């Protein structure tokens, strides 16, 4: 079974939300080559580009929109899990 790399998915999620790799780098405290490389690996895994690259800007494409919607659900569930663990006595 192939499993998606959740770190790469999170980096994509932040890039999409921030609107640029540069802004995502600042938020994640990572370098541009690191984020670009991780995005490329995710795109290779998924089988296509997630953004259209135009004049040094990224615009999310239809595949990217589909992946973003699923990623949002994954990270909402992740937050809910962490919150439930923090609010329970183990």
Buried (B, 14 or more C-beta within 10 A) or exposed (E): EEEBEEEBBBBBBBBBEBEEBBEBBEEBEBEEEEBBEBBEBBBEEBEEBBBEEEEEEBEBBEBBEEBBEEBEEBBEEEEEEEEEEEEEEE
